[in-house]
């Protein structure tokens, strides 16, 4: 019988765990032998005292081995890649990048997560589409990836089940921002899927778990080291999350924006589009499918414009139980009871939109989970009609709030908070659009 009390006491003191201790802990956790309160205590001890590189690697491999090993690179014909974002406010890049990679010739088994804290999760976004199933077992996920190029699935009893347990508890215990826990969570899912190449999009800023560029580099470095230890080519792009990514925040709203980006890239949010193209180009170079980043960028842009990526997303969604085409997807998405305009009372240029405040508002509107058991309102969220760099006049509508009529009494508070998150400077000020890509490792 695993001694959970001794295990969490060791990290409290703190003392380093052996690889054997960590393996036994993860096995007992997966069997349901450790109650949530003890696991939560250990998570907080890790948040406070940390894990060494060896402990993090051992935790990653134990979580990987808690379920089936898919070995996608051995079972799928063609180059296999796995892309993962550490999460941010308005981050719908997976829904754009995955079908674009498929259209470029990659095969993907993508394991994604649900929302954590103020950040949204790809699984919650997909599940806002009626009928879509994300709990595919390893066999069905591989079969779908072979047939249509990709499957986007949640952690399950088959695939990294230990991560699913810890993931939910981290969100409910204020331990989301622990670098070793983030690294182990992400890399365990990536290694369980078994792609040849792993690309990490590490978000930094007020709307991400990593608040600074240095913290982002530390997380990226830890994950790259884990990949290298097991012989998987791993690289990272560090991107900005001080400002929400794109024009929409909230599950079904972000699906709408992702679909619109694939169908009409010329009208897409420039920062969102730039990041998605960069991530795809990086994969093309890493896989030897392009000789330079510029060549890869041109290929990714042409593929997007051709409509092939939009077709790929439609096939992925339909294969997982959703509508047969993207028009059907858009028509099926839930719509909020209330649409409330938010205006500004000064004129000038929108120079900043604080991602943390936006994410927190969206969370309390129902787009995320305040507790482990909280239901998600897939229709709730925020639309920015006047984004970063826009010139506004007093009285202009800059955003819309979408929420359930059950929350009408909260609307004045949300409106005031959203106004406070938007900085407006004089038009003649020395302002430049902040870069979305900050570093590549």
Beta strands, then each sheet from edge to edge (+ up, - down):
strand 1: 81-85
strand 2: 108-112
strand 3: 150-154
strand 4: 197-204
strand 5: 233-240
strand 6: 248-249
strand 7: 338-343
strand 8: 348-353
strand 9: 381-384
strand 10: 391-392
strand 11: 397-403
strand 12: 422-425
strand 13: 437-440
sheet 1: 1+ 4+ 5+ 13-
sheet 2: 2+ 3+
sheet 3: 6+ 9- 11+ 7-
sheet 4: 10+ 8- 12+
end
